Amino acid sequence: MDDALVAYNSGRLDGAAGCRDEQIAADAEVGADYRIGLLDGRIAAYHLISEVRDILGVTGSLFEGPDDFR
C-alpha cells in the first residue's frame, strides 16, 4: 500500500510539472497508481491556470500564433 501511495504522489507531482516518467508508468506493480496520480496532477494544474486566467480577466489566447510563446 505504501508503494502505491508513493507512486501516486510521484505521478501527481510529475503531472503538475508537465513531465512523465515512462519507467514508473510502465511498472507492473505501481504503474497504474502513478498514471492516475499523473492525470490528477495535470487536472490540478489545468484548474490552477484556469483560476489565474479568471482572476486576470483573460479571455482567448495569450499568443498571436503557435510559435509566439517566447
C-alpha positions as CSV (number, residue, x, y, z in Angstrom):
1,M,0.0,0.0,0.0
2,D,2.8,2.4,0.8
3,D,4.4,1.8,-2.6
4,A,1.1,2.6,-4.3
5,L,0.7,5.9,-2.4
6,V,4.3,6.9,-3.1
7,A,3.8,6.2,-6.8
8,Y,0.5,8.1,-6.9
9,N,2.1,11.2,-5.2
10,S,5.1,11.0,-7.6
11,G,2.7,10.9,-10.5
12,R,0.7,13.8,-9.2
13,L,3.9,15.9,-8.8
14,D,5.1,14.9,-12.3
15,G,1.7,15.7,-13.8
16,A,1.6,19.2,-12.2
17,A,5.2,19.7,-13.5
18,G,4.2,18.6,-17.0
19,C,6.6,15.6,-17.3
20,R,6.2,11.8,-17.2
21,D,8.5,9.0,-16.1
22,E,8.0,6.3,-18.6
23,Q,9.8,3.7,-16.5
24,I,7.5,4.1,-13.5
25,A,4.4,4.4,-15.7
26,A,5.3,1.0,-17.3
27,D,5.9,-0.7,-13.9
28,A,3.6,-3.7,-13.4
29,E,3.0,-3.1,-9.7
30,V,2.7,0.6,-9.3
31,G,2.4,1.9,-12.9
32,A,-1.4,2.3,-12.7
33,D,-1.2,4.3,-9.4
34,Y,1.5,6.5,-11.0
35,R,-0.7,7.2,-14.1
36,I,-3.7,8.0,-12.0
37,G,-1.6,10.5,-10.0
38,L,-0.2,11.9,-13.2
39,L,-3.7,12.6,-14.5
40,D,-4.8,14.1,-11.2
41,G,-1.7,16.4,-11.3
42,R,-2.5,17.5,-14.8
43,I,-6.1,18.3,-13.9
44,A,-5.0,20.3,-10.8
45,A,-2.5,22.3,-13.0
46,Y,-5.3,23.0,-15.5
47,H,-7.6,24.2,-12.8
48,L,-4.9,26.4,-11.3
49,I,-4.2,28.0,-14.7
50,S,-7.9,28.5,-15.3
51,E,-8.3,30.3,-12.0
52,V,-5.4,32.6,-12.6
53,R,-6.8,33.4,-16.1
54,D,-10.2,34.2,-14.4
55,I,-8.5,36.4,-11.8
56,L,-6.6,38.3,-14.5
57,G,-9.7,38.6,-16.7
58,V,-8.0,36.8,-19.7
59,T,-10.3,35.6,-22.4
60,G,-9.0,33.9,-25.5
61,S,-5.4,33.1,-26.4
62,L,-2.4,34.8,-24.9
63,F,-0.4,34.3,-28.1
64,E,-0.7,35.6,-31.6
65,G,0.5,32.4,-33.3
66,P,1.6,28.9,-32.4
67,D,5.3,29.9,-32.1
68,D,4.7,33.2,-30.2
69,F,5.4,31.9,-26.7
70,R,8.9,33.3,-26.0
